[in-house]
Amino acid sequence: MNAKKPKFAIPSEGCSNNLTAGKKYEISNFTPDARFGGFFNIIDNDGSNLICALKKCAHLNGKNWILRNK
């Protein structure tokens, strides 16, 4: 996987109610960051635009996102 341009983010169990654990969410505007691994936008199940941190994301109750290119 090219960590600089991932295509999908997958949340783990225990994520916010507006996300589905294991579902692929299309990433836009990925920006690498040394402290949090990067920031990106996704559209949640309710159609809202979320800004997410790759590591310790508040939308995942402090857990990390899984990134995929496929």
mmCIF file as Biopython writes it, N, C-alpha, C and O atoms, coordinates in Angstrom:
data_model
#
loop_
_atom_site.group_PDB
_atom_site.id
_atom_site.type_symbol
_atom_site.label_atom_id
_atom_site.label_alt_id
_atom_site.label_comp_id
_atom_site.label_asym_id
_atom_site.label_entity_id
_atom_site.label_seq_id
_atom_site.pdbx_PDB_ins_code
_atom_site.Cartn_x
_atom_site.Cartn_y
_atom_site.Cartn_z
_atom_site.occupancy
_atom_site.B_iso_or_equiv
_atom_site.auth_seq_id
_atom_site.auth_asym_id
_atom_site.pdbx_PDB_model_num
ATOM 1   N N  . MET A ? 1  ? 0.840   -1.191 0.000  1.0 0.0 1  A 1 
ATOM 2   C CA . MET A ? 1  ? 0.000   0.000  0.000  1.0 0.0 1  A 1 
ATOM 3   C C  . MET A ? 1  ? 0.878   1.245  0.000  1.0 0.0 1  A 1 
ATOM 4   O O  . MET A ? 1  ? 1.896   1.293  0.691  1.0 0.0 1  A 1 
ATOM 5   N N  . ASN A ? 2  ? 0.493   2.224  -0.755 1.0 0.0 2  A 1 
ATOM 6   C CA . ASN A ? 2  ? 1.174   3.504  -0.773 1.0 0.0 2  A 1 
ATOM 7   C C  . ASN A ? 2  ? 0.586   4.361  0.348  1.0 0.0 2  A 1 
ATOM 8   O O  . ASN A ? 2  ? -0.511  4.901  0.202  1.0 0.0 2  A 1 
ATOM 9   N N  . ALA A ? 3  ? 1.302   4.491  1.458  1.0 0.0 3  A 1 
ATOM 10  C CA . ALA A ? 3  ? 0.781   5.196  2.634  1.0 0.0 3  A 1 
ATOM 11  C C  . ALA A ? 3  ? 0.545   6.683  2.365  1.0 0.0 3  A 1 
ATOM 12  O O  . ALA A ? 3  ? -0.179  7.339  3.114  1.0 0.0 3  A 1 
ATOM 13  N N  . LYS A ? 4  ? 1.146   7.214  1.306  1.0 0.0 4  A 1 
ATOM 14  C CA . LYS A ? 4  ? 0.957   8.635  1.013  1.0 0.0 4  A 1 
ATOM 15  C C  . LYS A ? 4  ? -0.372  8.907  0.323  1.0 0.0 4  A 1 
ATOM 16  O O  . LYS A ? 4  ? -0.880  10.026 0.397  1.0 0.0 4  A 1 
ATOM 17  N N  . LYS A ? 5  ? -0.944  7.917  -0.343 1.0 0.0 5  A 1 
ATOM 18  C CA . LYS A ? 5  ? -2.197  8.103  -1.074 1.0 0.0 5  A 1 
ATOM 19  C C  . LYS A ? 5  ? -3.133  6.909  -0.893 1.0 0.0 5  A 1 
ATOM 20  O O  . LYS A ? 5  ? -3.507  6.277  -1.881 1.0 0.0 5  A 1 
ATOM 21  N N  . PRO A ? 6  ? -3.522  6.585  0.339  1.0 0.0 6  A 1 
ATOM 22  C CA . PRO A ? 6  ? -4.465  5.466  0.515  1.0 0.0 6  A 1 
ATOM 23  C C  . PRO A ? 6  ? -5.832  5.824  -0.050 1.0 0.0 6  A 1 
ATOM 24  O O  . PRO A ? 6  ? -6.197  6.999  -0.103 1.0 0.0 6  A 1 
ATOM 25  N N  . LYS A ? 7  ? -6.591  4.813  -0.473 1.0 0.0 7  A 1 
ATOM 26  C CA . LYS A ? 7  ? -7.901  5.037  -1.093 1.0 0.0 7  A 1 
ATOM 27  C C  . LYS A ? 7  ? -9.064  4.815  -0.137 1.0 0.0 7  A 1 
ATOM 28  O O  . LYS A ? 7  ? -10.107 5.457  -0.262 1.0 0.0 7  A 1 
ATOM 29  N N  . PHE A ? 8  ? -8.883  3.887  0.837  1.0 0.0 8  A 1 
ATOM 30  C CA . PHE A ? 8  ? -9.974  3.540  1.741  1.0 0.0 8  A 1 
ATOM 31  C C  . PHE A ? 8  ? -9.510  3.485  3.184  1.0 0.0 8  A 1 
ATOM 32  O O  . PHE A ? 8  ? -8.360  3.150  3.468  1.0 0.0 8  A 1 
ATOM 33  N N  . ALA A ? 9  ? -10.416 3.819  4.089  1.0 0.0 9  A 1 
ATOM 34  C CA . ALA A ? 9  ? -10.174 3.699  5.523  1.0 0.0 9  A 1 
ATOM 35  C C  . ALA A ? 9  ? -11.236 2.772  6.101  1.0 0.0 9  A 1 
ATOM 36  O O  . ALA A ? 9  ? -12.410 2.856  5.740  1.0 0.0 9  A 1 
ATOM 37  N N  . ILE A ? 10 ? -10.815 1.891  6.999  1.0 0.0 10 A 1 
ATOM 38  C CA . ILE A ? 10 ? -11.720 0.914  7.595  1.0 0.0 10 A 1 
ATOM 39  C C  . ILE A ? 10 ? -11.686 1.076  9.113  1.0 0.0 10 A 1 
ATOM 40  O O  . ILE A ? 10 ? -10.622 0.966  9.721  1.0 0.0 10 A 1 
ATOM 41  N N  . PRO A ? 11 ? -12.838 1.337  9.731  1.0 0.0 11 A 1 
ATOM 42  C CA . PRO A ? 11 ? -12.868 1.464  11.191 1.0 0.0 11 A 1 
ATOM 43  C C  . PRO A ? 11 ? -12.943 0.100  11.879 1.0 0.0 11 A 1 
ATOM 44  O O  . PRO A ? 11 ? -13.396 -0.885 11.294 1.0 0.0 11 A 1 
ATOM 45  N N  . SER A ? 12 ? -12.490 0.067  13.128 1.0 0.0 12 A 1 
ATOM 46  C CA . SER A ? 12 ? -12.539 -1.157 13.922 1.0 0.0 12 A 1 
ATOM 47  C C  . SER A ? 12 ? -13.781 -1.175 14.807 1.0 0.0 12 A 1 
ATOM 48  O O  . SER A ? 12 ? -14.539 -0.206 14.845 1.0 0.0 12 A 1 
ATOM 49  N N  . GLU A ? 13 ? -13.981 -2.271 15.511 1.0 0.0 13 A 1 
ATOM 50  C CA . GLU A ? 13 ? -15.087 -2.384 16.466 1.0 0.0 13 A 1 
ATOM 51  C C  . GLU A ? 13 ? -14.976 -1.264 17.497 1.0 0.0 13 A 1 
ATOM 52  O O  . GLU A ? 13 ? -13.874 -0.843 17.851 1.0 0.0 13 A 1 
ATOM 53  N N  . GLY A ? 14 ? -16.105 -0.794 17.967 1.0 0.0 14 A 1 
ATOM 54  C CA . GLY A ? 14 ? -16.114 0.259  18.977 1.0 0.0 14 A 1 
ATOM 55  C C  . GLY A ? 14 ? -16.089 1.658  18.389 1.0 0.0 14 A 1 
ATOM 56  O O  . GLY A ? 14 ? -15.859 2.630  19.109 1.0 0.0 14 A 1 
ATOM 57  N N  . CYS A ? 15 ? -16.325 1.770  17.079 1.0 0.0 15 A 1 
ATOM 58  C CA . CYS A ? 15 ? -16.321 3.082  16.431 1.0 0.0 15 A 1 
ATOM 59  C C  . CYS A ? 15 ? -17.627 3.824  16.713 1.0 0.0 15 A 1 
ATOM 60  O O  . CYS A ? 15 ? -18.558 3.260  17.289 1.0 0.0 15 A 1 
ATOM 61  N N  . SER A ? 16 ? -17.685 5.061  16.314 1.0 0.0 16 A 1 
ATOM 62  C CA . SER A ? 16 ? -18.884 5.889  16.497 1.0 0.0 16 A 1 
ATOM 63  C C  . SER A ? 16 ? -20.099 5.254  15.827 1.0 0.0 16 A 1 
ATOM 64  O O  . SER A ? 16 ? -19.957 4.451  14.905 1.0 0.0 16 A 1 
ATOM 65  N N  . ASN A ? 17 ? -21.283 5.612  16.290 1.0 0.0 17 A 1 
ATOM 66  C CA . ASN A ? 17 ? -22.530 5.051  15.762 1.0 0.0 17 A 1 
ATOM 67  C C  . ASN A ? 17 ? -22.771 5.377  14.293 1.0 0.0 17 A 1 
ATOM 68  O O  . ASN A ? 17 ? -23.498 4.648  13.618 1.0 0.0 17 A 1 
ATOM 69  N N  . ASN A ? 18 ? -22.180 6.452  13.784 1.0 0.0 18 A 1 
ATOM 70  C CA . ASN A ? 18 ? -22.392 6.840  12.389 1.0 0.0 18 A 1 
ATOM 71  C C  . ASN A ? 18 ? -21.385 6.179  11.442 1.0 0.0 18 A 1 
ATOM 72  O O  . ASN A ? 18 ? -21.306 6.537  10.267 1.0 0.0 18 A 1 
ATOM 73  N N  . LEU A ? 19 ? -20.609 5.205  11.963 1.0 0.0 19 A 1 
ATOM 74  C CA . LEU A ? 19 ? -19.676 4.420  11.158 1.0 0.0 19 A 1 
ATOM 75  C C  . LEU A ? 19 ? -19.987 2.943  11.361 1.0 0.0 19 A 1 
ATOM 76  O O  . LEU A ? 19 ? -20.587 2.556  12.364 1.0 0.0 19 A 1 
ATOM 77  N N  . THR A ? 20 ? -19.570 2.117  10.391 1.0 0.0 20 A 1 
ATOM 78  C CA . THR A ? 20 ? -19.777 0.672  10.479 1.0 0.0 20 A 1 
ATOM 79  C C  . THR A ? 20 ? -18.415 -0.007 10.512 1.0 0.0 20 A 1 
ATOM 80  O O  . THR A ? 20 ? -17.625 0.133  9.578  1.0 0.0 20 A 1 
ATOM 81  N N  . ALA A ? 21 ? -18.140 -0.746 11.590 1.0 0.0 21 A 1 
ATOM 82  C CA . ALA A ? 21 ? -16.868 -1.462 11.719 1.0 0.0 21 A 1 
ATOM 83  C C  . ALA A ? 21 ? -16.686 -2.408 10.541 1.0 0.0 21 A 1 
ATOM 84  O O  . ALA A ? 21 ? -17.603 -3.148 10.185 1.0 0.0 21 A 1 
ATOM 85  N N  . GLY A ? 22 ? -15.494 -2.384 9.934  1.0 0.0 22 A 1 
ATOM 86  C CA . GLY A ? 22 ? -15.177 -3.258 8.805  1.0 0.0 22 A 1 
ATOM 87  C C  . GLY A ? 22 ? -15.573 -2.725 7.440  1.0 0.0 22 A 1 
ATOM 88  O O  . GLY A ? 22 ? -15.171 -3.291 6.423  1.0 0.0 22 A 1 
ATOM 89  N N  . LYS A ? 23 ? -16.350 -1.652 7.388  1.0 0.0 23 A 1 
ATOM 90  C CA . LYS A ? 23 ? -16.779 -1.080 6.107  1.0 0.0 23 A 1 
ATOM 91  C C  . LYS A ? 23 ? -15.668 -0.193 5.533  1.0 0.0 23 A 1 
ATOM 92  O O  . LYS A ? 23 ? -14.961 0.482  6.280  1.0 0.0 23 A 1 
ATOM 93  N N  . LYS A ? 24 ? -15.520 -0.199 4.205  1.0 0.0 24 A 1 
ATOM 94  C CA . LYS A ? 24 ? -14.552 0.671  3.538  1.0 0.0 24 A 1 
ATOM 95  C C  . LYS A ? 24 ? -15.183 2.033  3.271  1.0 0.0 24 A 1 
ATOM 96  O O  . LYS A ? 24 ? -16.264 2.124  2.688  1.0 0.0 24 A 1 
ATOM 97  N N  . TYR A ? 25 ? -14.503 3.082  3.699  1.0 0.0 25 A 1 
ATOM 98  C CA . TYR A ? 25 ? -14.926 4.456  3.430  1.0 0.0 25 A 1 
ATOM 99  C C  . TYR A ? 25 ? -13.876 5.097  2.532  1.0 0.0 25 A 1 
ATOM 100 O O  . TYR A ? 25 ? -12.679 5.039  2.815  1.0 0.0 25 A 1 
ATOM 101 N N  . GLU A ? 26 ? -14.338 5.707  1.453  1.0 0.0 26 A 1 
ATOM 102 C CA . GLU A ? 26 ? -13.415 6.343  0.509  1.0 0.0 26 A 1 
ATOM 103 C C  . GLU A ? 26 ? -12.764 7.567  1.140  1.0 0.0 26 A 1 
ATOM 104 O O  . GLU A ? 26 ? -13.437 8.403  1.742  1.0 0.0 26 A 1 
ATOM 105 N N  . ILE A ? 27 ? -11.445 7.659  0.994  1.0 0.0 27 A 1 
ATOM 106 C CA . ILE A ? 27 ? -10.654 8.754  1.563  1.0 0.0 27 A 1 
ATOM 107 C C  . ILE A ? 27 ? -10.500 9.876  0.551  1.0 0.0 27 A 1 
ATOM 108 O O  . ILE A ? 27 ? -10.300 9.638  -0.640 1.0 0.0 27 A 1 
ATOM 109 N N  . SER A ? 28 ? -10.598 11.106 1.046  1.0 0.0 28 A 1 
ATOM 110 C CA . SER A ? 28 ? -10.215 12.276 0.242  1.0 0.0 28 A 1 
ATOM 111 C C  . SER A ? 28 ? -9.317  13.155 1.100  1.0 0.0 28 A 1 
ATOM 112 O O  . SER A ? 28 ? -9.371  13.108 2.328  1.0 0.0 28 A 1 
ATOM 113 N N  . ASN A ? 29 ? -8.507  13.941 0.450  1.0 0.0 29 A 1 
ATOM 114 C CA . ASN A ? 29 ? -7.650  14.933 1.110  1.0 0.0 29 A 1 
ATOM 115 C C  . ASN A ? 29 ? -6.716  14.353 2.168  1.0 0.0 29 A 1 
ATOM 116 O O  . ASN A ? 29 ? -6.611  14.907 3.262  1.0 0.0 29 A 1 
ATOM 117 N N  . PHE A ? 30 ? -6.034  13.241 1.860  1.0 0.0 30 A 1 
ATOM 118 C CA . PHE A ? 30 ? -5.098  12.667 2.824  1.0 0.0 30 A 1 
ATOM 119 C C  . PHE A ? 30 ? -3.878  13.569 2.953  1.0 0.0 30 A 1 
ATOM 120 O O  . PHE A ? 30 ? -3.245  13.926 1.959  1.0 0.0 30 A 1 
ATOM 121 N N  . THR A ? 31 ? -3.556  13.932 4.197  1.0 0.0 31 A 1 
ATOM 122 C CA . THR A ? 31 ? -2.391  14.762 4.496  1.0 0.0 31 A 1 
ATOM 123 C C  . THR A ? 31 ? -1.550  14.049 5.542  1.0 0.0 31 A 1 
ATOM 124 O O  . THR A ? 31 ? -2.019  13.860 6.664  1.0 0.0 31 A 1 
ATOM 125 N N  . PRO A ? 32 ? -0.306  13.638 5.214  1.0 0.0 32 A 1 
ATOM 126 C CA . PRO A ? 32 ? 0.553   12.976 6.198  1.0 0.0 32 A 1 
ATOM 127 C C  . PRO A ? 32 ? 0.839   13.897 7.391  1.0 0.0 32 A 1 
ATOM 128 O O  . PRO A ? 32 ? 0.891   15.120 7.253  1.0 0.0 32 A 1 
ATOM 129 N N  . ASP A ? 33 ? 1.020   13.285 8.550  1.0 0.0 33 A 1 
ATOM 130 C CA . ASP A ? 33 ? 1.320   14.027 9.772  1.0 0.0 33 A 1 
ATOM 131 C C  . ASP A ? 33 ? 2.195   13.139 10.644 1.0 0.0 33 A 1 
ATOM 132 O O  . ASP A ? 33 ? 1.887   11.961 10.828 1.0 0.0 33 A 1 
ATOM 133 N N  . ALA A ? 34 ? 3.282   13.684 11.186 1.0 0.0 34 A 1 
ATOM 134 C CA . ALA A ? 34 ? 4.227   12.890 11.976 1.0 0.0 34 A 1 
ATOM 135 C C  . ALA A ? 34 ? 3.610   12.378 13.276 1.0 0.0 34 A 1 
ATOM 136 O O  . ALA A ? 34 ? 3.887   11.247 13.675 1.0 0.0 34 A 1 
ATOM 137 N N  . ARG A ? 35 ? 2.805   13.158 13.929 1.0 0.0 35 A 1 
ATOM 138 C CA . ARG A ? 35 ? 2.257   12.767 15.231 1.0 0.0 35 A 1 
ATOM 139 C C  . ARG A ? 35 ? 1.075   11.801 15.130 1.0 0.0 35 A 1 
ATOM 140 O O  . ARG A ? 35 ? 1.004   10.825 15.876 1.0 0.0 35 A 1 
ATOM 141 N N  . PHE A ? 36 ? 0.157   12.069 14.215 1.0 0.0 36 A 1 
ATOM 142 C CA . PHE A ? 36 ? -1.065  11.268 14.101 1.0 0.0 36 A 1 
ATOM 143 C C  . PHE A ? 36 ? -1.089  10.376 12.858 1.0 0.0 36 A 1 
ATOM 144 O O  . PHE A ? 36 ? -2.119  9.766  12.569 1.0 0.0 36 A 1 
ATOM 145 N N  . GLY A ? 37 ? 0.009   10.287 12.124 1.0 0.0 37 A 1 
ATOM 146 C CA . GLY A ? 37 ? 0.087   9.436  10.947 1.0 0.0 37 A 1 
ATOM 147 C C  . GLY A ? 37 ? -0.537  10.036 9.709  1.0 0.0 37 A 1 
ATOM 148 O O  . GLY A ? 37 ? -0.174  9.664  8.593  1.0 0.0 37 A 1 
ATOM 149 N N  . GLY A ? 38 ? -1.456  10.946 9.880  1.0 0.0 38 A 1 
ATOM 150 C CA . GLY A ? 38 ? -2.107  11.628 8.774  1.0 0.0 38 A 1 
ATOM 151 C C  . GLY A ? 38 ? -3.528  12.005 9.129  1.0 0.0 38 A 1 
ATOM 152 O O  . GLY A ? 38 ? -4.102  11.502 10.094 1.0 0.0 38 A 1 
ATOM 153 N N  . PHE A ? 39 ? -4.079  12.891 8.336  1.0 0.0 39 A 1 
ATOM 154 C CA . PHE A ? 39 ? -5.468  13.321 8.463  1.0 0.0 39 A 1 
ATOM 155 C C  . PHE A ? 39 ? -6.134  13.141 7.109  1.0 0.0 39 A 1 
ATOM 156 O O  . PHE A ? 39 ? -5.492  13.282 6.068  1.0 0.0 39 A 1 
ATOM 157 N N  . PHE A ? 40 ? -7.434  12.826 7.125  1.0 0.0 40 A 1 
ATOM 158 C CA . PHE A ? 40 ? -8.163  12.626 5.877  1.0 0.0 40 A 1 
ATOM 159 C C  . PHE A ? 40 ? -9.642  12.849 6.124  1.0 0.0 40 A 1 
ATOM 160 O O  . PHE A ? 40 ? -10.101 12.921 7.264  1.0 0.0 40 A 1 
ATOM 161 N N  . ASN A ? 41 ? -10.377 12.956 5.025  1.0 0.0 41 A 1 
ATOM 162 C CA . ASN A ? 41 ? -11.829 13.134 5.083  1.0 0.0 41 A 1 
ATOM 163 C C  . ASN A ? 41 ? -12.504 11.865 4.585  1.0 0.0 41 A 1 
ATOM 164 O O  . ASN A ? 41 ? -12.010 11.196 3.677  1.0 0.0 41 A 1 
ATOM 165 N N  . ILE A ? 42 ? -13.651 11.542 5.199  1.0 0.0 42 A 1 
ATOM 166 C CA . ILE A ? 42 ? -14.524 10.478 4.710  1.0 0.0 42 A 1 
ATOM 167 C C  . ILE A ? 42 ? -15.964 10.975 4.841  1.0 0.0 42 A 1 
ATOM 168 O O  . ILE A ? 42 ? -16.234 11.946 5.548  1.0 0.0 42 A 1 
ATOM 169 N N  . ILE A ? 43 ? -16.867 10.311 4.163  1.0 0.0 43 A 1 
ATOM 170 C CA . ILE A ? 43 ? -18.300 10.573 4.308  1.0 0.0 43 A 1 
ATOM 171 C C  . ILE A ? 43 ? -18.859 9.418  5.146  1.0 0.0 43 A 1 
ATOM 172 O O  . ILE A ? 43 ? -18.726 8.256  4.762  1.0 0.0 43 A 1 
ATOM 173 N N  . ASP A ? 44 ? -19.478 9.731  6.281  1.0 0.0 44 A 1 
ATOM 174 C CA . ASP A ? 44 ? -19.996 8.688  7.170  1.0 0.0 44 A 1 
ATOM 175 C C  . ASP A ? 44 ? -21.345 8.152  6.682  1.0 0.0 44 A 1 
ATOM 176 O O  . ASP A ? 44 ? -21.832 8.550  5.623  1.0 0.0 44 A 1 
ATOM 177 N N  . ASN A ? 45 ? -21.937 7.255  7.455  1.0 0.0 45 A 1 
ATOM 178 C CA . ASN A ? 45 ? -23.210 6.619  7.066  1.0 0.0 45 A 1 
ATOM 179 C C  . ASN A ? 45 ? -24.368 7.600  6.981  1.0 0.0 45 A 1 
ATOM 180 O O  . ASN A ? 45 ? -25.355 7.332  6.296  1.0 0.0 45 A 1 
ATOM 181 N N  . ASP A ? 46 ? -24.261 8.731  7.667  1.0 0.0 46 A 1 
ATOM 182 C CA . ASP A ? 46 ? -25.313 9.744  7.654  1.0 0.0 46 A 1 
ATOM 183 C C  . ASP A ? 46 ? -25.109 10.790 6.554  1.0 0.0 46 A 1 
ATOM 184 O O  . ASP A ? 46 ? -25.924 11.700 6.403  1.0 0.0 46 A 1 
ATOM 185 N N  . GLY A ? 47 ? -24.003 10.659 5.775  1.0 0.0 47 A 1 
ATOM 186 C CA . GLY A ? 47 ? -23.706 11.610 4.716  1.0 0.0 47 A 1 
ATOM 187 C C  . GLY A ? 47 ? -22.917 12.816 5.167  1.0 0.0 47 A 1 
ATOM 188 O O  . GLY A ? 47 ? -22.736 13.766 4.405  1.0 0.0 47 A 1 
ATOM 189 N N  . SER A ? 48 ? -22.442 12.786 6.407  1.0 0.0 48 A 1 
ATOM 190 C CA . SER A ? 48 ? -21.649 13.909 6.926  1.0 0.0 48 A 1 
ATOM 191 C C  . SER A ? 48 ? -20.178 13.725 6.588  1.0 0.0 48 A 1 
ATOM 192 O O  . SER A ? 48 ? -19.675 12.602 6.552  1.0 0.0 48 A 1 
ATOM 193 N N  . ASN A ? 49 ? -19.493 14.836 6.342  1.0 0.0 49 A 1 
ATOM 194 C CA . ASN A ? 49 ? -18.069 14.833 6.075  1.0 0.0 49 A 1 
ATOM 195 C C  . ASN A ? 49 ? -17.328 14.817 7.409  1.0 0.0 49 A 1 
ATOM 196 O O  . ASN A ? 49 ? -17.512 15.711 8.235  1.0 0.0 49 A 1 
ATOM 197 N N  . LEU A ? 50 ? -16.483 13.794 7.620  1.0 0.0 50 A 1 
ATOM 198 C CA . LEU A ? 50 ? -15.695 13.702 8.843  1.0 0.0 50 A 1 
ATOM 199 C C  . LEU A ? 50 ? -14.232 13.941 8.539  1.0 0.0 50 A 1 
ATOM 200 O O  . LEU A ? 50 ? -13.722 13.482 7.518  1.0 0.0 50 A 1 
ATOM 201 N N  . ILE A ? 51 ? -13.557 14.655 9.417  1.0 0.0 51 A 1 
ATOM 202 C CA . ILE A ? 51 ? -12.108 14.801 9.366  1.0 0.0 51 A 1 
ATOM 203 C C  . ILE A ? 51 ? -11.557 13.822 10.390 1.0 0.0 51 A 1 
ATOM 204 O O  . ILE A ? 51 ? -11.896 13.892 11.571 1.0 0.0 51 A 1 
ATOM 205 N N  . CYS A ? 52 ? -10.708 12.909 9.935  1.0 0.0 52 A 1 
ATOM 206 C CA . CYS A ? 52 ? -10.223 11.823 10.780 1.0 0.0 52 A 1 
ATOM 207 C C  . CYS A ? 52 ? -8.705  11.841 10.901 1.0 0.0 52 A 1 
ATOM 208 O O  . CYS A ? 52 ? -8.001  12.223 9.967  1.0 0.0 52 A 1 
ATOM 209 N N  . ALA A ? 53 ? -8.213  11.426 12.058 1.0 0.0 53 A 1 
ATOM 210 C CA . ALA A ? 53 ? -6.789  11.198 12.274 1.0 0.0 53 A 1 
ATOM 211 C C  . ALA A ? 53 ? -6.531  9.708  12.096 1.0 0.0 53 A 1 
ATOM 212 O O  . ALA A ? 53 ? -7.320  8.886  12.560 1.0 0.0 53 A 1 
ATOM 213 N N  . LEU A ? 54 ? -5.446  9.353  11.436 1.0 0.0 54 A 1 
ATOM 214 C CA . LEU A ? 54 ? -5.127  7.950  11.217 1.0 0.0 54 A 1 
ATOM 215 C C  . LEU A ? 54 ? -4.907  7.221  12.542 1.0 0.0 54 A 1 
ATOM 216 O O  . LEU A ? 54 ? -5.395  6.104  12.720 1.0 0.0 54 A 1 
ATOM 217 N N  . LYS A ? 55 ? -4.183  7.835  13.467 1.0 0.0 55 A 1 
ATOM 218 C CA . LYS A ? 55 ? -3.898  7.228  14.763 1.0 0.0 55 A 1 
ATOM 219 C C  . LYS A ? 55 ? -4.678  7.943  15.863 1.0 0.0 55 A 1 
ATOM 220 O O  . LYS A ? 55 ? -4.800  9.168  15.856 1.0 0.0 55 A 1 
ATOM 221 N N  . LYS A ? 56 ? -5.198  7.174  16.795 1.0 0.0 56 A 1 
ATOM 222 C CA . LYS A ? 56 ? -5.902  7.701  17.972 1.0 0.0 56 A 1 
ATOM 223 C C  . LYS A ? 56 ? -7.068  8.617  17.593 1.0 0.0 56 A 1 
ATOM 224 O O  . LYS A ? 56 ? -7.236  9.693  18.167 1.0 0.0 56 A 1 
ATOM 225 N N  . CYS A ? 57 ? -7.862  8.182  16.630 1.0 0.0 57 A 1 
ATOM 226 C CA . CYS A ? 57 ? -8.966  8.996  16.113 1.0 0.0 57 A 1 
ATOM 227 C C  . CYS A ? 57 ? -10.138 9.044  17.092 1.0 0.0 57 A 1 
ATOM 228 O O  . CYS A ? 57 ? -10.534 8.020  17.649 1.0 0.0 57 A 1 
ATOM 229 N N  . ALA A ? 58 ? -10.676 10.216 17.292 1.0 0.0 58 A 1 
ATOM 230 C CA . ALA A ? 58 ? -11.826 10.400 18.181 1.0 0.0 58 A 1 
ATOM 231 C C  . ALA A ? 58 ? -13.060 9.656  17.656 1.0 0.0 58 A 1 
ATOM 232 O O  . ALA A ? 58 ? -13.885 9.201  18.448 1.0 0.0 58 A 1 
ATOM 233 N N  . HIS A ? 59 ? -13.195 9.529  16.338 1.0 0.0 59 A 1 
ATOM 234 C CA . HIS A ? 59 ? -14.341 8.819  15.747 1.0 0.0 59 A 1 
ATOM 235 C C  . HIS A ? 59 ? -14.270 7.310  16.009 1.0 0.0 59 A 1 
ATOM 236 O O  . HIS A ? 59 ? -15.266 6.600  15.866 1.0 0.0 59 A 1 
ATOM 237 N N  . LEU A ? 60 ? -13.083 6.830  16.393 1.0 0.0 60 A 1 
ATOM 238 C CA . LEU A ? 60 ? -12.887 5.409  16.700 1.0 0.0 60 A 1 
ATOM 239 C C  . LEU A ? 60 ? -12.625 5.217  18.192 1.0 0.0 60 A 1 
ATOM 240 O O  . LEU A ? 60 ? -12.097 4.187  18.610 1.0 0.0 60 A 1 
ATOM 241 N N  . ASN A ? 61 ? -12.994 6.205  18.980 1.0 0.0 61 A 1 
ATOM 242 C CA . ASN A ? 61 ? -12.775 6.153  20.433 1.0 0.0 61 A 1 
ATOM 243 C C  . ASN A ? 61 ? -11.317 5.884  20.783 1.0 0.0 61 A 1 
ATOM 244 O O  . ASN A ? 61 ? -11.004 5.073  21.655 1.0 0.0 61 A 1 
ATOM 245 N N  . GLY A ? 62 ? -10.422 6.598  20.069 1.0 0.0 62 A 1 
ATOM 246 C CA . GLY A ? 62 ? -8.990  6.533  20.349 1.0 0.0 62 A 1 
ATOM 247 C C  . GLY A ? 62 ? -8.240  5.421  19.644 1.0 0.0 62 A 1 
ATOM 248 O O  . GLY A ? 62 ? -7.042  5.255  19.872 1.0 0.0 62 A 1 
ATOM 249 N N  . LYS A ? 63 ? -8.911  4.652  18.791 1.0 0.0 63 A 1 
ATOM 250 C CA . LYS A ? 63 ? -8.233  3.578  18.055 1.0 0.0 63 A 1 
ATOM 251 C C  . LYS A ? 63 ? -7.717  4.099  16.717 1.0 0.0 63 A 1 
ATOM 252 O O  . LYS A ? 63 ? -7.970  5.243  16.339 1.0 0.0 63 A 1 
ATOM 253 N N  . ASN A ? 64 ? -6.984  3.233  16.004 1.0 0.0 64 A 1 
ATOM 254 C CA . ASN A ? 64 ? -6.405  3.585  14.714 1.0 0.0 64 A 1 
ATOM 255 C C  . ASN A ? 64 ? -7.245  3.065  13.553 1.0 0.0 64 A 1 
ATOM 256 O O  . ASN A ? 64 ? -7.902  2.030  13.670 1.0 0.0 64 A 1 
ATOM 257 N N  . TRP A ? 65 ? -7.221  3.783  12.436 1.0 0.0 65 A 1 
ATOM 258 C CA . TRP A ? 65 ? -7.868  3.350  11.204 1.0 0.0 65 A 1 
ATOM 259 C C  . TRP A ? 65 ? -6.981  2.337  10.506 1.0 0.0 65 A 1 
ATOM 260 O O  . TRP A ? 65 ? -5.764  2.340  10.689 1.0 0.0 65 A 1 
ATOM 261 N N  . ILE A ? 66 ? -7.592  1.461  9.699  1.0 0.0 66 A 1 
ATOM 262 C CA . ILE A ? 66 ? -6.883  0.556  8.810  1.0 0.0 66 A 1 
ATOM 263 C C  . ILE A ? 66 ? -6.996  1.160  7.412  1.0 0.0 66 A 1 
ATOM 264 O O  . ILE A ? 66 ? -8.099  1.475  6.964  1.0 0.0 66 A 1 
ATOM 265 N N  . LEU A ? 67 ? -5.872  1.325  6.720  1.0 0.0 67 A 1 
ATOM 266 C CA . LEU A ? 67 ? -5.883  1.912  5.381  1.0 0.0 67 A 1 
ATOM 267 C C  . LEU A ? 67 ? -5.643  0.849  4.328  1.0 0.0 67 A 1 
ATOM 268 O O  . LEU A ? 67 ? -4.852  -0.073 4.527  1.0 0.0 67 A 1 
ATOM 269 N N  . ARG A ? 68 ? -6.333  0.986  3.210  1.0 0.0 68 A 1 
ATOM 270 C CA . ARG A ? 68 ? -6.212  0.048  2.082  1.0 0.0 68 A 1 
ATOM 271 C C  . ARG A ? 68 ? -6.239  0.820  0.765  1.0 0.0 68 A 1 
ATOM 272 O O  . ARG A ? 68 ? -6.786  1.920  0.680  1.0 0.0 68 A 1 
ATOM 273 N N  . ASN A ? 69 ? -5.637  0.217  -0.258 1.0 0.0 69 A 1 
ATOM 274 C CA . ASN A ? 69 ? -5.708  0.790  -1.599 1.0 0.0 69 A 1 
ATOM 275 C C  . ASN A ? 69 ? -6.764  0.086  -2.444 1.0 0.0 69 A 1 
ATOM 276 O O  . ASN A ? 69 ? -7.150  0.610  -3.489 1.0 0.0 69 A 1 
ATOM 277 N N  . LYS A ? 70 ? -7.241  -1.080 -2.026 1.0 0.0 70 A 1 
ATOM 278 C CA . LYS A ? 70 ? -8.247  -1.829 -2.779 1.0 0.0 70 A 1 
ATOM 279 C C  . LYS A ? 70 ? -9.435  -2.127 -1.902 1.0 0.0 70 A 1 
ATOM 280 O O  . LYS A ? 70 ? -10.394 -2.752 -2.354 1.0 0.0 70 A 1 
#
